[in-house]
């Protein structure tokens, strides 16, 4: 567990008030009598007036000209030099030219040399000179400049034993002492700074203009003391002071943005200590207001951007919302762009951006993000060699290199990480407040190297450094609990290596101590419980300690139910629980893991972000859970696990559309609330986010979603209290799921790393299981890759040969056993069966598997296959299905033979003519009539549709897969949004209309399932690119069979959509008989009832 330095310390550098004046102190107006020189009145005017109405450049020139006048009196020359120094400083402050700052220092030094000791102007000269040295220190990092600033501020303070200006000098000295503390870590500097700030505050009455600055500066020092010693009272006092400072800065006050950011920093620190989410939300609100007060072009905007990025990153770590992380990345990138090379704050912006990119890498796995984070830290390191910031950059660089090593295994990364941590430790000698953090991070690196190389010396180094870090960490410090946990885990590893029970007992005690330091509601309690549970599992192997195993399972369970822990943390703990469980307890762990996976996915506000999250999941969770259930003989549980752990996206959207007829009868108020809120959440989940949406808009939407989701979950609990609704929206039990097999068996191939089986769900009794001892997950994954390669890279005979090899493999390894079992249990040849494949099998045409030699029948010859993404989807498709043939509705016939940027489909017109010859009632939408809006309207007004046009699959954003219409695409999202409860049948004569998503195969995201979800009970689609010439033939044969019954006595044409699968089977046989290559006819599939 890498410990990355918080950028919040960098934020303090950006937002601390510093000297209470915004520019060097103005010199006292001097009234002098000058005689016998015609030129001197102009020089005297410059001194006696508060700078004429000139630009800064003009003022600099005027003062330089005045200083060239011969015979200037000592006091006049001193005053002019002081004012010239101020003008040069102001010009530096505007354009950042270091030459101006250096010249300002020279002017103030010369002015000071001309003033007499004790003169009223001397304190001002000392203050201005100190301010210039401080500014140059912050630009160039030379500790000698900071030393000079402190010396001159002390001298100025001595000349101000009382009076209103003493407060200013105290604040200025305190700020420089604070900077030196942050440079060298000497506590005496921090304590002196606090004393100065406290005295300054006592001198500033409530209405004093400097009071806000004094409050903020004292608050910042107390915050730093909290960071060093962990005394919560320091943080509470800092919050109180910041609150008062903010109250003294009304809107548009120049200091309000800094006051907001400082207050926000303290609030997020308190959130980290106590885990109260209200503190973090308030911090983000303050940072957003500060950003609003710093619009584009405003000088302080980068400070506000960095502050907001930091808090959003912290909230992402709590809630896992990718929108927070993306906004944090955007803010930090904008802040960095505003701090070009040479900007004194560029280093802090680089650090903040690097931490955000590291988190995005951990979420999405894109190596470029981690490489960019490392590059940011390397640049930051070059900006301040030899300074305290270098130790922070070295520390962070080490953490990122360690992360890259863990993912890619390059030993040089780990060795460099160790070197960086060692160099950082050297820059933090004994007494430095961050030395314990460096020791802990160095221990992490040694532990990582031990885990790869198993060198006991590395483990001992890890333990030794963790122990040293713990000794330096005060009892109340917020880092102490994490240091205790790290040491405990190292001792657990040493126990595994050496077998000393004392290590295990010490580890248990350390974790318990850590838990005592954490408030009961703190988010980190969940992680601590999980660590203790893990150690208990190890401890239970010792004779006489067997009872610890049950305690471990209970602790894991309790950890996953900690309400303040982030959902992604609880989900990760459930995965650890699964990994640690034995065969006896694993089903309990898997059940909880699947529950949390659902909650984790649902925590994302949109189906696009949910799908991206799912792509980071292990695809085998549900399959592994089912495999263990089968191993224990709990076959119905295996089916329930597979149903619960797949197609999260469709299942979650389906909950928003749950039928409420019975609820309306018993509690109309609850039904109305749930229906309205579900509609709101669904609209939010499937809405496309405008590219130009502002951060405030995104935040408002995310906030509305979080509040709506909480209310929705609360409503569900209320509904479950109503008699007869205790299982409302709970996972379906097998007794309900088996209704999916009401018209024929459902075949669920489950390929896991533990075992492989075929599950056959029947309408009566428990499921059947066919073990597949010779089938391995890695083999199926390889076959899926070969199949995708054959489709994309091969042509002609080479392609067909490879596909036939794969179809034979599927028959020999899986499908042949299914055909044999179906016949043994009495399923007649020619009957309908449904496939519900899992994982990589969703990408393979299992329905077409066969030996393809010696006239031996393939599965296609034996049974009529349909697909369903889940059992629930099939139950829904069967719902309200007519039991007898009914009058054929009007068919909406949509054809687009030629659209921009696509080749013309010459066969579309033929396909439309053939269909019109068979179906008596057709509405045509062809060419310019087939617009996006007209098609959407047609979908809503027709029960049957047929599309003959181009289809495109978007592999990276599958919800943007689409049909090509006359004016613009009809996307999968468009289809989902069009609720079509009366829809029945759809024929998708288009490429890729039923192509799965290789990154989230269990989600079955394609155009055909989108239409099924929206209401169509029966859908024909294609698994890959279809041949244009096949469309007319397949369509004609399908409709000829479906309309074979002719008219009834009333003249209506009778049809039954349940004939669609058989009709497609006949069409495939006709293509096959005509010699159409296998890769063409097997691409057509039927989905649904």
N, C-alpha and C positions, 0 to 999 in steps of 0.2 A: 504494500500500500504506500504509494509515493506521497510524500508530503511536499506540496508545491507552495512556495512562499506566496502569501496573499498580496495581491496588488493594492490592497486597501492602504498599506503604508505609503505606496506611491501616490495614492489619491490625496493623502494628507499633505504631501509635499506640494501638490497642485493647488490645494484649496485653503491652506492655513492662512490666517489673516496676515501674519508677519508684522512688520512695523505698521503701526496704526495709520500712518500717512501713506497715501498711494504713491507719492513721489518724494524725493528727499525733502527734508524740512526746509521751508522757506526762511531765508535769513530775515532778521529784524530790519524794518525800514529805518534808514539812517538819515538824520538831518544834519548836514555839515555846511559850514561856511567856507567857500573856496574863493580865493582872490587872485588877481593879477595873471589870469590866463583866459584867453578868449575861447579856447576849445573846451575847457573844463566844465562849463555848464551842462553839456550833453552827457558827459560821464556822470555828473552828479544827478542828472535827471534819471538816468538808468538806476541809480541806487535809491533815490528818494521815492520813485514810483514803484508800484507793485507790477513791474514788467509792463512796458507799453503794449499797445494792441498790435503785436507783431506775430508773424508765424515763428515757429521754433527756429527754422533756418535763419530768418531775419534777425531774431534775437541773438543767436550765436554770433552772427557776423557783426552786429552792433556792439556786443560786448567785447569782441576781439579788437574792433577798431578803437573802442574807448580805452582799452588797456595799452594801446600803442601811444596814447597821449603822454608826452613827457611831463615830469613834475607832479605825477599823481601822489597825493598823500597816502600814507601807509594804510589808513583805515578805508579810504576810497578804493584802493587797489585790492585790499582783502575782500571788501564787499563785492566788487565786480567779479573777482575770481570765484567767489562763492556762488554768485548768480550764474556765471558762465558754466560752472560745474553742474548747477541744477538744470540749465537748458540742455547741456550735453546729455545728462542722464535721461531727461524727458525724451530727447531724440532717440537715444538708445532704446528706451522703453517702447517706442513706437516701431522702430525698424530693426532692432536687434543688432545694430552695428557695434562690434566689440571695440573698435577704435574710439568711438564716442565715449564708451565707458572708461577706457584707459585714460583718455584725455580728461574726463571728469574727475577721476581720482587725482591726477596731477594738479588740476586747478584747486581742488579742495585741500590738498597737501600744502600748496603754496599759500593759499588763503590762511590756513591754520598757522603756518610759520610766521605770517605777518601780524597775527592777532596776539595781544598781550594776555598772559595767563589771568584768568578770572574775568576777562571781558565778557560782557553779556552775549556777544556774538560767538564766543568760542564754543559753547555747548552745541549751538546749532551747526557750526562747522564740523565738530566732532561727529555729530549725528549723521550729517550728510555724507561724510567720508566713510563712516561705518556702513551706511546703507550701500554705497557703491562697492565696497569690498565684499559685502554679503552677496550682492547681485553677481559680481564676477566669480565668486565661489560657486554659485549655483549654475553658472554658465560653464566654467572650466574645471570645477572640482578640486582646485588647489587648496589644501587644508590651511596653508599659510594665510590665504585671503580671509578665511573664516576666523582664524586666530586674530588677525588685525581688526576685523569687524568687532569681535568681542572686546578687544582692548579699548578701542575708541568708544564703544558704547559704555563701557565701565567708566571711562574718564568723563564722558558726558553726564552720566548719572551722578558722579561725585560733585559736578558743578550745579546740580539741581537737587539740593537737599530737601527742598519743599517746593510748593507751587504747582500749578496745573500741568507744567511740562514734565514733571517727574514721572507721571503715569506713562507718557509716551516713551521716555527713555527706558523705563522698566519693561515695557512691552517689547521694545526693540532688542534689548539685551536678552530677554527671555527667549525670543525667537531664535537668536543666534546660538544660544546655549542648547536649545532644542535641536537645532541642526547638527551641532557637534555631538550631541548624544546619539543622534541617528547615524553619524559617521563612525564614531569610535565605540559607542555602547557604554560609556562611563555613566553609571547611575548618578554620580554627584552632579553632572551637568543637568540631568533631568530634574533632580530635586531643587537645584538652584533656579532653574527655569520656572518651576512651579511656585517657588517662594516669590520670585519677581512678579509673576502673573497675579498671585494672590494679593501682593501689596498694591499693584497697579489697579486691581479691581476695587480694592478698599478705598482708593483715592478717587474713583470715578463714581459720582452720585448717579442716581437712576436716570437723570436726564442728560448725563454727560455724553457728548458725541463719540467719545472713545470707548464707552462702556460695552458696546456690542463687540468690538475688537478684543477687549480685555476678556470678556466672557468666552469668546471663541478660542482664544489662545490658551487660556487656562484649561478649557475643555479638551483641547488637543493634547496637552501635556498629560492630563489625567488619563486620557485614552491610551497614550503610550505607556504610562505606568501600569495600566490594566494589562496591556499586552505582555509586559515583562513579568509581572508578579501574579496576574490572574485575580487580583482582589476585586470582587464584583462591585464593592462600594465606589471604587474609582470610576467604573463605567457608569454606574447610576448617577454619580455626581456630574460626570461629563454630559450625560443626557439632559440633566436638569439645567446645566449652564447653557447648553446648545438651544434648549427650548426657550430660555429667556432671551438669548441673543437673537433668535429668529423673530421673537415678538417685537424686538426693537428695530427690525428691518422690514418695513412694509413693502408691498409690491412696488417694483421699480426702484427700490433702494439699491444703490450700487453694490452693497455687501450681501444682499439677500441670496443670490445664487450660492455663494460660498457658505453662508450659514445653512442653507438647505442641504448642501452636499455633506458638510461636516455632521449635521444632525443625522442624516441618512446613514453615514458611516457608523456612527455609534449604535443606531438602531439595528443594523444588520449584525454588528458584533454581539448585541444582546440576543438577537435571534439565534446566533450560533451557540450562545451559552445556554439559553433556556428553551429554545425550540418553539417559541411562540410565533406562529406565522403572521400574526397581526403586525409585529415589529417589521418583518421583511416587507410586507405589503405597504406599510407606511413609508419605509425607506425608499421603495421604488416610486411611490407617489411624489415624495420630495425631490427625488432625482429627475423625475419627468418635469416637475415645475421648474427646476433649475435649467433644464434643457430648453423649456419654452421661453425662459427669460434670456436665453442665449441663442437667438435665431441664427440661421446661416449668415456668415460674415462677421458675427460678433466674436471678439477676441477670446472670451472665456468659453466658447462652445466646446472645445476639445476636453476641458475639464468635466463639463456636464456629461458629455458622451461617454467618457471613461467611467465616471461614477455610475451611470445607468447600466453600462455594459457589465460592470462588476456585480451589481445587485441582481440583474437578470440572470447572470451566470449562477449565482448562489441559488436563485429560485429554481432554475433548471435542475440543479443538483437535488432539489427537494421534490419537485413534481414531475420531472422527466419530460416536460413539454418542449418539443423540439422548436416550437415557435419562439420560446424564450431564448433558446440557444442561438437560433438564427438571428434574432434581433440583437443579441449581445455581440455576435460576430460583426454584424453591419455597423453597430455603433462604434466598436473598437477600430474597425477599418476606416471609418470616416474620421475618427479622432486621430489616427495615425497619419492619414492624408493631410490633416491640418497641421501636423507637426513634422514638417519636412526635416531633412538632414540639417543638423545645426541647432534645431530647437531644443532647449534644455529639458523639456518634458517628453522628448521622443522615447527615451528609455522606458518610462512607465507605460506609455501607449503600446510599445512593443511587447512588454510583459503581459499586459491585459489581453491583447490580441492572441498572443501565444497560448495562454491558458484556455481561451475560448476555442481555438483551433484544436487543441489537444482533446477537449471534451467532444468536439464534433467528430474527431477521428475515432474516439472510443465508441461513439454512437453509430457512425456510418461506415467506419472501416476504410475510409479513403486515405491511402498512404500520403497523398499530397498535402493533406491537412497537418499530419504529424511532421512531415518534412518542413512545411512552412513554419510551424511552431518552433522547430529547432533553429531554423534560419533567423527567426525573429530574436531568439535568445542569443544567438551568436552575434548579431548586430548590436544588441543591447550591451553585450559584454565588451565590444570594441569601443563603446561610447564613454566608458568610465573606468579605465584600467586603474587598479590600485585603490579604488574607493569602496565604501561599504556597499554601494549598489552592485559592485562587481561580485561580492559574495552572494547577493540575491540572484544575480543572473547565472552565476556558476551553479548555484543550488537548483534553480529551475531547469537549466540545461541538463544537469545530471538526471533529473526526474524524467525528462522527455526522452533522453537517450536510453534510459532504463526501460521505458515503455516500448520504444522501438525495438530494443533487444528482445523483449518478451514476445513480440509479435513476429519478428523476422529472424531472430537468432544470430545476428551478426555480433560476434564476440568483441570486436573493436568498439562497438557502441557501449557495451557494459564496462569495458576497461576505461574508456574515456569518462563514463559516468562516475566511476570510482575516483578517478583523478580529479574531476571537477569538484566532487564533494570534499575531497581532501584539501584542495586549494581553498575552497570556501571556509573550511574549518580553520585553516591557518589565518584567514582574515577575520576570524571571530575568536580571539584569544579568551582565556578564562576571564569571566566577568562580563563578557559580551551577552546581551539579552537573547540573541538568537543562536548561541552556541549549541544549546540543547537540540534545536531543530536540525542543525547540521549533523550532529552526532546521530540522531535518529535516521536521517536520510542516508548517511553513510552505512548505517546498519542495514537499511533496506537493500542497498546494493550488494553488500556482502551476503545477505540472505538469498538474494536472487542468484548470485554466482554459486552459492552452495547448492541450491535446488537443481542447478544444471550440472555442476561438476562433482558434487558430493565430496568436497574437500572439507574435512572437519575443522580445519583452521578458519575457513570462512564463516562457519557457523559460530565458532567461538568469538570471532571478531564482531559478528552481528550481536551476539549476546552482550559482549563487553561494551560496545558502543551504546546499546539500548540501556544498559544499566547506568552508564555515565550520563546519558541524557536524562534519565529519571532522577538521578541525584541532583541535577541542576534545576529541575523543574519544581517550583514552589507547590505546596499542597493544594492551593486553591486555583492554580493555573488551569485554563481550559484545555491545554495540551496534555496534561498529566494522564488523563484517562486513556488517551490514544497511545501514549508511551507505555503504559502498563499493559495494554492489549498486545502491542507489538512484542514486548518482552515475553509475555505469556506464550505467544505462538512460537517464538524461537525455542523456548524451553520445551514445548510440546515436541518440536522436531528433534531436539537433542534426546528426549526420552525415547523416541522411535529409534534413534541411532545407538544409544548407549544403555537404555533400559533402566535408568535410575528413577525410582518412583518419586524421589524428592523433587525432581524437575517437574513432574506432572502435578504434584501437590502444590508446588510454588506457582505453577501456571494457573491453577484453579483459584488460588488466593489472589493473585494479581488481577484476574478478570473480575472477581468479586469486589476488590477494592475499586476498580475502575467504575463498576456499576454503582457503587455507593457515592462516587463523586458526581455522577450524572443525575440530574433531576428525573423523576419518574416519567415525565412527559417528554423528555428530550429525545429527538430522533435517533441519536446514537445508541440509545438503549437497545434497540432491535439488533444492531450489529454486535454489541457486547453479549447479548443473550445467545446469538448464533455462535460466537466464539466459545462461550462456555459450553454450549451444547456439543460443539465439535470436540472439545477436550474431554467431555464426559463420555463420548463414544469411545475414545481411546482408553479412558480410564476403566470402562466397563469390561475390557478384555482381561483385566487383572482379576484373579480368583477372589471371590468375596465382594466384588464391586459390580456384579451383574445388574443390580437395580439401577445403576447410573444410566443404562441404556434407555429405559423408559423415561427417566428424568430428561435425558437429552431430547427425545422426541417431543416431550411436552414443552421444553424450552424452545425448540425450533418452531413449534406451533404457535407459542405465545409471541415469539419474535415476529412472525409473519402477520400478527394481528395488532401490532403496536400502531395506534392510530396516528401518531405524529411522524412516524417514519415514512419516507417517500415510498411511493408504490413500486418504483423500480428497485429500491433497496429491499423491500419485502419480497419481491419476485426473485431477486438474486439469492436471498436467503433460502427461499423455497427450493431453488435449484441445488444449493449446497445440501439441503436436507435430503433431497432425492439422491444425491451422490453418496451421502453418508449412510443412507438407510440400508438395512438388511432386507432379505426377502419377506420377512414377517411384517415389517412396518412400512414397506415401500409404497403400498397402495394409498395409505393415509397421506404420505408425502406428495405423491403424484396428484391426488385429488386436490390438495391445497395449492399445488403448483399451477394446475390448470385453472383453478378459480382466480388466482392472482394474475395469470397471463391474460385472462379476459378483462380483468379490472385495469391492468396496465395498458392494454390496447385501447380500451374505452376512455382512458384518461386523456387521450389525444383528441383535439377538437374536430378534426376532419378525417374523412376516410383516406385521403391522400397521405396525411402524416401517420395514420394508423398503419397503412400498408408499408410505409418506409420503416416504421418500427418493427413490424413483423419480419421484414427482410433481414433484420439483425438477430432474430430468434434462431435457436436450433430447430430445424424442421422435424426432428425426431421425438419431440417431447410426448406428443399424443401417441405415436406409434410405440415408443418405449413403455409408456404407461399401460397400453393395451397388451403388450407382450408380457409384462409382469402379471397382469390380471389373468391372462390365459395360462401362464405358468402355474398360478395358484388355483386354477380351475374356475375362476369367477368370470365366466364367459359373458354374462349380461353386463358386468362392470366394464369389460373390455370394449364392448360396443358403445357404452355410455361415454367412456373416455375418448374414443375416437370422434364421437359426435360433438363432445364438448371442446375438444382441443384442435378443431379444424374449422375453416371458413368463419373465422372470427368476424370478418367484416360484414358478410352477408347476414350472419346471425344477429349481430348488433343492430344493423339497420332494420332487420325484421322485427326486433323488439319495439322499435318506434311505431311499427304498423300492426301491433298485436290487436286481434279482434277484441272488442270490449262490449259485445252485445249483452252478455250476462251481467257484467258489472253495471251497465247502464240500468238494468232492471232493479238492482238492489241498492246501488249508491251512485246516483246520477252526478252528484257533486264531485266525487273522486274521479269518476270516468271523464267528466268534462275537463278537469284539471290535467289529468294524465294525457288525454288526447291533445290538448293545446300545447302542453310542454313538449310532448314527443314530436309534434309537428315542428315546433321551434328548433329543437335539437337536431332533427333530421335535416331541416333546411340549412342549418349552420354546417352540418357535417359534410353535405354534398355540394355546397356552394363553391364556385370557383373564386379564389381570392384575387381581386384586381392587382395587377403588377404595381400600379401607382399608389396603392393603399399606404397611408401614413403609418408611422409607428404608433401614434395615438389610436388610430382606427384598429390596428391589429391588437393592441393591448385591450381596448374596449371589447372587442369581439372575444378575445380569450377570457377576459374576466366574466363576460356574460355567459360564456359556455361553462366555466367552472361553477358559477352560481347556479346555472340551470341544471347542470349535472348533479350537483348536490341536492337540489330540490327534487329532481327526478328520482334519485335513489331513495330519498325520504318518502316520496309518494308510493314507491313500490312497497316499502315496509308497511306503510299505512294500509295499502290494499291487501297485503298478506294477513292483516289482522281481521279482515272481513271474513265471515263464515263462508267456507267453500273456496276461498282464494289463497289458502296458505302456501300453495306452490306456484303462485303467479310469477311468471318469467324465470322460474327455477329451471335448471337443466332437466330435460325430459328423461324420465325413467325408461327402462327397456320395455316395460309393459305398454308404453305409448309409442315408442320408436318402432316397434315391430309392426305397427300398422302400415308402415311404408311397404311392407311385403304383401299387402292385401291382394295385389293382382299378379304377384310372381315374386320369386326369391330375389333378394338383394345380395350381391357378392361384394365383399370388402376385403381386398388383398391388403394385408398388413405386413410390411417389410421393415424390421427393426434390426438394430445392431445386436440385439440379444437373441432374437429368434424371428422366424418368418412363418406366417400362417395365412390361411384363407378362412374368413368368417362368412358363413352363409346365414342370413337373417330370413326366417320364415314367419308366416303370419300366425302360426301356432307353435307354442313351445319355445325352449331356449335355442339360441343359435348353435349351428354346427361349426366345428373347427377342423380344417385340414392342415396338419403340420407340413411345412416345407423345409425339411432339415438341410437340404442342399442349396437353398437360395440365400444369398447374402446381400446385405444392403449395398455394399461396395460394388457388387456385380450389377445390380439394377441401376445404380448411379452411372456406371460406365456405359451400360447399354443405352441409357437415356441420352448421354453425351454423344455416343456414336450415331444414334438416330437423328439428333439435331444436326450433326455434321453432315449426315447423308442428305438431309433435306436442303441444307444451305450451300453445300459445296459440290455435290455430285450431280450428274445428269445422266439421263438415258439408262443404258443397261447397268452401268456401275451403281447407280442409285438404286435401281430395282433389285439388283443382286444383294446389296447391303440390307435393304429393307426386308427382303425375304429371309435373310439370315437372322435378323432380329425377331421377326414373327415366329420363326421356328424355335428360337431360344425361349421366347415367352411361352410357347406351347409346351415345350419340354420341361421347363422349370416351374410353371405356374398353371397355365390355362388348361392343359391336358388333364391335370388332376381334378380341376373344377368340373370339366365336362363329364368325367367318369363319375364323380360324386353326385352330380345332378341326376344322372340316369339311375344311379343306385337308390336315391331317395324318392324316385318316382316322378320326376319332372319330365313330362312328355317331350319328345323331340318336336321342335317347332314352337315351343312355348316362349313366352316373353321372360326375360331376366333383366335385372338392372345392375349396372356396375357402379360402385362407389369407391374408386381407387384412392390410394393415399400416396403422399409424397411424390417421388419421381415417376411413379406409375401413372400419375395424371397426365404425363407428357407422352405416353406411349399408347398406340392403338391396340389395347389388349383385346378388344372385341373381335379383331381380325386375326388373332393368333391361330396358327395351325401348322401342320407338318408340310403342307404344300408339296407332297410327293405321293406317287403311287395311288392316286385317287382316294386317299384317306381324307375324310371330311375334316374341315377346320371348324372352329367354334361357330363361325358365321353360317356354316351349313347346318348346324345342329340347333341353334337357338337364335331368337330375335333379340338383339341387344339394344338396350337404352342406357343412358348415363344419368346420374344424379349427383350433384355436389355433396349433398348430405341427405340423411334420412328425413330430416325435418322438411327439406325442400320438396322431397317426393310426396310426403304426406300433404303438404300444401297444394301440390299440383293435382293430387287426387281429390282435393276438397271441392265440393260443389260441381264435380264432373258428372255430366249426364250419364245415367246408367244405360240408356238406349240411344240408338242413332237419332239425331234431331235434324231439323231443317237447316240446310247450309246457309250461313250468313253471306253477306257481300264480302268479297275478297278485295282488300286494298293492295293493288299491284303497283309497286314502285320500281321504275327502271331508269337507270342512268348509263347509257352505253358509252358516253364520252364526257369526261370532266377534265378540267384543266390539270396539267402536269401528270396525267395518267394516260396509258394507251387506250385506244378505243376497244370496247368489248363488242365485237361484231355479232356475237351470238345472242345478245340481250333481246334484240327485236324478235328473233326467232323464238326465244324462250317465252316472251310475252304473248306472241301469237298462239303458240301451242296451248298455253294456259287458258287463254280466252276461248279456245275451241272446246275446252272441257268444262269450264266453270261458267254457269249461266249468268251470275251476277258479279260484275267486277267494276271497281272504280280505279281508273288509271291515273297515276302521277308520274309522268315521263318528261325528261328533259327539263325545260324551264318551269314546268308545273311542279317538279319535285324539289321544292325549296325546303329549307330547314323547318320553317314555321308550318308549312302545309303538311309536311310529313308528321310532325308532332301532333297536329290537330287530327290527322288521319289515324294515328295510333290510338288516340283517345276515343275515336268514334267507330272503330272497326274491331271485331273480335278475331278476324283472320287477316294476316298480312303476308305478303311475299316481296322480298327485296332481291333485285337482280342488278348488282352494281359492284363497284370496287369496295373492298374492305381493307383496312390497315390496322396492324397490331403495333402498339407502342410498347416495346419491351421494358423500357425504363419507367414509364408512367402509364401503366396499363389502363387506368381510368380515362386516359386520353385516346385509347383505341377508338376507331370510328368508321362509319360508313361515309362514302363520298357522295354528297348531294350536289344539286345544281349550284347553290350559292355558298354554302359552307358545310363543314362536316357535322354529322350527327354523332356525338361522342357517347361513350359508355355512361358518363356522368349525366348527359342529357336524357338518356334512356332511364336511368335510375330515378331521375326527378319526375318523370312522367308516370305517375301512378295509374295503373290500368287494371282495375279489379275485375273487369268483365272480359279481359282478353283471353284467348284460347290457344290459337295456333299461329306459329311464325315459321316461315321457310326463309332461311338466310342463304341465298345463292350468292355468296361473296367470299372472298379469300379470308382466311384466318378468323372466321366468325366464332369459332369455338376453340381457339388456340390458347393454351394455358400459359401461365407466367412462371418461368423457370426459377425466379428468385423467391417467390412465395407460392410454390405449387399447390399446397393444401388449401389455398384461398380460392382457387378456380376462378380467377378474374378474367372474364372475357365477355364479348358482346352477347353471346347466347345466354349465359347465366344472368346477365343484366336484364335481358328481356324476360327470363323466367322469374327473376326476383320482382320485376315490375308487374307481373300478373299473368304472363303467358304460361299455360300449363304444358304445352307441347312445342318443342323447338327443334328444327333441323338446322345444322350448321356444319362448318368445315374445320378440320383440325389444322390445316395448313393451306398453302396456296393451291387453289383449284384450277383445273384446266377450263378455259372458257367454253370449250365445246361440250363439256359434260353437263353444264347447267340445264340446257333445254331438255336433254334426254332424261335426266334425273327428275326434273320438275314434272315432265309429262307423265312418267311412269308412276310417280307418287300420287298425283292427282287422279289419274285414271283409276288407280286402286281405291283411293278414298271416296271417289264419286261413282263407284261401280254399282251402287244399289238402285240408282235411277230415282224416279219420283214416286211419292206416295199417292194415295187416292185423292188427295187434295191438290196435287200438282207440285208439291214442294220436293226439292231434292234432298235426300237423306244422307247425312255424313256422320262419322264418329271419329273424333280426333284421336281416339285410342288406336286407330288403324295406322297412324303415321309411321310408327316404328316398323310395322310389317310392310307397309308400302315402300319405305326406304330400303328394306331388306330385298324386296323384289327388284327395285331399281338397280341395286348393287349387283344382283345376279345377272341382270340384263347387260350391264356394262362389262361385267366379267366375261359373259358369253360372247360378247362382241370383240373380245381381245384387248380391251382397255387395260393398260398396265396397272399392276397392283397398287402402286403409289398414288394412283388417281382415284380409284373407286373406294379405297378404304378410308379416304379422308373425310367422307360424309358420315356424320353421326347424328343420332337422335338423343335428345335430352328431355326428361320429364315424363309425364304420364302417358 
